[in-house]
Amino acid sequence: MLFSSLTFLFVFLPITLLLYYLSPKNWKNGILLILSILFFSWGGVSYTFLFLGSILLNFFFAKQINRTKKTRRNWLIAGVVSNVTLLFIFKYLVFFIGNINLLFLNLGASEMPLSELKIILPLGISFYTFHQMSMLWDIYRREDKIVLKLSECALYVAFFPQLIAGPIVRYKDIINQIKYRSESWALFTQGAERFIIGLAKKVIIANTMASLADEIFSFNPEELSASAVWVGTIAYTLQIYFDFSGYSDMAIGLAKMFGFRLLENFDLPYTARSIQEFWRRWHISLSTWFRDYVYIPLGGNRSGRAKTYFNLCLVFVLTGFWHGATWSFVFWGVFHGFFLIIERIGLAKLLAKYSLIGWIYTVTVVMIGWIFFRIENFSTALDFIQQLFANDVPELVNISYFVNTENILILLIGIGLAAPTWLSWNTSLFEKFKNMIGKLTLMRQTILLSLFIYAVMLINANSYNPFIYFKF
């Protein structure tokens, strides 16, 4: 069930809010848990049993880790291995079988040694698996024993705002909110406003950019002019940002409506002036998860340059692979890891001196990386990148074939909102404008209501409405 669907907006969410706020305090977590499982089941009942079984198995591991210090490390390893195995079977097994078969065929084998499998990727498995490994790690790192309840651990994993596509919430950051939280009208209205902003980002900007990017990338690269490929790349760059940050805004807003405070997941990543800064601003919950649960346990930057660079490369190979079982995703991770290493070697000092050059470099690297992210066929991705820097031949399909008044306007709005480098020219003026709007409650509410109505109109018109991160 999409947050940007009429079923969610006018059926599931109103019923959930009604039941939640009419129920006694000691029922609220139970109501949220039941409805969160129903929300998950909407995407496919067949994998709901896998999801529930995963919750029960991880609760068992959590109990064992919490019970005794002598064997807790062994139970942690068993729990992590179990989660990684589950993720491997459902997300990566088909990929490895296909590559092993291809290797044997290339070596001259007459037939494929392994039978091909058809495994449907369970909804949200990458996210809820990482949530549960976070829970096991956080319990392991505590010095004192805690009271573990199945209902609370299950709600931590299943809470519907962050269940399908994040943000990845740490167990230690939210367990006390599950146990002791208070709702308020102020928090509810903040959440509702944040949800509407996220919905508008998703439906108005991301969907429009998705349609434009899909149309351009449906052509063979040699058929397109360089300017057309650049427009397609910029459109996808905006699509993925407004798609995922919009979803995160909606998730954070929904959580506030139920009294929860989730951490931010995006901080204007396209304003970054280095790839290091980009990853401090992009998908913050994922990058900090890999930092705290992989990079630092591996030794981080404490064991010399060579080990640091190895750790960085491994983390970004895993980051790419986490997104999907294709070599393009792996290369996308390696691509970012390479630039992080050369920045550590010395490029970062140079970029710090020339902020405009740093911004142009960062945005260019990120956009080229997004081509590998979008196009699963590696050689085709290379062809598109080559076409970016080809001569702009008028006879090829150019940008005039794709653009119209609407998507030009949305493209410009998206660029202005995603990369507002102009704010540094007159920050004080912008702050005054924000403060003025903040004080004019009626104006702000009118704008938000208008955005909501327009977004609903677009949804009702059967506009293109995918979520990129649902496939991860």
Stockholm file with secondary structure:
# STOCKHOLM 1.0

chainA/1-472         MLFSSLTFLFVFLPITLLLYYLSPKNWKNGILLILSILFFSWGGVSYTFLFLGSILLNFFFAKQINRTKKTRRNWLIAGVVSNVTLLFIFKYLVFFIGNINLLFLNLGASEMPLSELKIILPLGISFYTFHQMSMLWDIYRREDKIVLKLSECALYVAFFPQLIAGPIVRYKDIINQIKYRSESWALFTQGAERFIIGLAKKVIIANTMASLADEIFSFNPEELSASAVWVGTIAYTLQIYFDFSGYSDMAIGLAKMFGFRLLENFDLPYTARSIQEFWRRWHISLSTWFRDYVYIPLGGNRSGRAKTYFNLCLVFVLTGFWHGATWSFVFWGVFHGFFLIIERIGLAKLLAKYSLIGWIYTVTVVMIGWIFFRIENFSTALDFIQQLFANDVPELVNISYFVNTENILILLIGIGLAAPTWLSWNTSLFEKFKNMIGKLTLMRQTILLSLFIYAVMLINANSYNPFIYFKF
#=GR chainA/1-472 SS CCTTSHHIIIIIHHHHHHHHHHSCGGGHHHHHHHHHHHHHHTTCGGGHHHHHHHHHHHHHHHHHHHHCSSSHHHHHHHHHHHHHHHHIIIIIHHHHHHHHHHHHHHTTCSSCSSCCCCCCCCTTHHHHHHHHHHHHHHHHHCSSCCCCCHHHHHHHHHCHHHHTTCCCCCHHHHHHHHHSCCCCHHHHHHHHHHHHHHHHIIIIIIHHHHHHHHHHHTSCGGGBCHHHHHHHHHHHHHHHHHHHHHHHHHHHHHHHHTTCCCCCCCSCGGGCSSHHHHHHHSSHHHHHHHIIIIITTTTTTSSCHHHHHHHHHHHHHHHHHHHCSSHHHHHHHHHHHHHHHHIIIIIHHHHHHCHHHHHHHHHHHHHHHHHHHHCSSHHHHHHHHHHHTSCCCTTSBCGGGTCCHHHHHHHHHHHHHHCCGGGGGSHHHHHHHHHHHHHCHHHHHHHHHHHHHHHHHHHHTTCCCCCGGGGC
#=GC SS_cons         CCTTSHHIIIIIHHHHHHHHHHSCGGGHHHHHHHHHHHHHHTTCGGGHHHHHHHHHHHHHHHHHHHHCSSSHHHHHHHHHHHHHHHHIIIIIHHHHHHHHHHHHHHTTCSSCSSCCCCCCCCTTHHHHHHHHHHHHHHHHHCSSCCCCCHHHHHHHHHCHHHHTTCCCCCHHHHHHHHHSCCCCHHHHHHHHHHHHHHHHIIIIIIHHHHHHHHHHHTSCGGGBCHHHHHHHHHHHHHHHHHHHHHHHHHHHHHHHHTTCCCCCCCSCGGGCSSHHHHHHHSSHHHHHHHIIIIITTTTTTSSCHHHHHHHHHHHHHHHHHHHCSSHHHHHHHHHHHHHHHHIIIIIHHHHHHCHHHHHHHHHHHHHHHHHHHHCSSHHHHHHHHHHHTSCCCTTSBCGGGTCCHHHHHHHHHHHHHHCCGGGGGSHHHHHHHHHHHHHCHHHHHHHHHHHHHHHHHHHHTTCCCCCGGGGC
//
